[in-house]
Amino acid sequence: MFYHLLYPLHDWFSVFNVFRYITFRTFYATLTAGLLVYFFMPSFIAYMKGRRLGQVIREEGPERHQVKAGTPTMGGAVVIGAVVLSTLLWANLANPYVWLALGVLVSFGALGLVDDWLKLSRGKNLGLRAREKLFFQALFTLAFWGVLFHGLHFDDRLTFPFFKELRPQLGFLYLPFLYLVVVGTSNAMNLTDGLDGLAIVPFMVVVGVYGLLAYLAGHVKFAHYLQIPYVPGVGELAVFCGALVGGGMGFLWYNAHPAEVFMGDVGSLGLGAAVGAVAVMVKQEILLVIAGGVFVAEALSVILQVGYFRLTGGRRIFRMAPLHHHFELSGWPENKVVVRFWIFSVICGILALSTLKLR
């Protein structure tokens, strides 16, 4: 909105020329989203406490988590609202990639909202069935794919880190691949969101990496110099990513141990899907495995645990899955698990960015 209202004034007042720059608008989208969450979250927490709408803790989890029962949840709704408002204020609203990213964020967030509400209304950690979630996630992903490839005629070639000449064309196979990226990232973040502050910092690291990648991929000179796919217009997603980082910072203020509010499925499903969608649009889907190493490890721990349990008739690889519970039951204090996962996520982000020069 500011881009459309204020940038045209640069012909009379040169100071308004700053609204032309994606970097300037990204910085202020970050600050705007962060401040919105910071100022509105206390009211949301008070409302949830007044209505006695608190987190339901699963019984099979570590016993120490039972003291967190009743902590206000669904804080991700405030984050998503702040991200949407900040993006609308600072982004170029004529850019279709911005609307696609917002559409994925809101649709997956709405699904998580329904799941959270069912859990709260039933008083049990039992929301939507897995197949119901997957059905709607598939539906939203199909809509995203349809607009991206049939509306915008998007490139269906795949990009691999380290191999600049390897760009296979997937054709119709891109749809299941896109589903794996978007839905996989959404559910992986949902699995990671199990300790105070655990999911939000790796999320900010990943979205920060992809904000930079979006800016580079949308800049023809940088893209050609770094030998990454040039996607005209995708640089505007840096503003969206900045808003995500800012919303995450505001949320962390209240989610740091001991957490005053939890993200809920509305946050984890929506924010995770948004990252997956951005990875697709900047043509760096495979790199998400490196940048999102924490989410990958958490998801793999669940897959391996369930698979091994079924194959061996009840034996386990980990003390408990997802992986952060394994370390908790191994004797690590919650804060130590969280901070070490943060460190690992930063390392993964650095490794992901280093691939820009290793091609």
Number of C-alpha atoms within 10 A of each C-alpha: 16 15 21 16 11 16 19 15 14 14 10 9 11 10 12 16 16 15 22 16 12 19 18 13 27 26 16 19 31 26 19 24 30 27 19 21 29 21 11 14 23 14 10 19 22 12 13 19 15 10 10 13 20 21 23 21 20 14 11 7 14 14 11 9 14 13 9 18 12 16 19 26 26 25 24 28 25 23 31 25 16 26 32 22 17 30 31 20 19 26 26 24 17 11 14 18 24 23 19 20 22 20 19 26 24 22 20 27 27 18 20 26 21 15 20 23 20 16 19 19 11 11 15 14 16 16 20 17 10 8 9 12 18 14 12 14 24 17 13 20 24 16 14 22 22 15 15 18 14 10 11 12 10 15 16 18 14 17 20 18 19 14 11 14 10 12 13 11 13 13 10 9 10 17 18 13 14 20 21 15 22 28 25 20 28 27 22 26 31 25 22 23 23 20 20 22 25 26 26 26 21 27 25 22 21 28 30 20 22 29 28 17 25 29 24 24 28 21 17 15 12 14 19 13 11 17 15 22 21 21 20 12 19 23 25 27 32 30 30 32 29 31 34 31 27 30 32 29 23 26 28 25 17 21 21 18 15 12 16 20 28 27 27 24 31 30 32 29 32 31 30 27 30 30 29 26 30 28 25 21 20 26 25 22 21 15 21 23 17 21 27 26 22 28 30 18 17 21 23 16 21 19 14 16 21 16 13 15 14 12 9 9 8 10 12 16 15 17 14 20 22 23 22 25 21 18 18 19 16 12 9 14 11 19 17 12 19 23 14 12 19 21 14 16 24 21 15 23 24 16 14 21 17 13 16 16 11 11 14
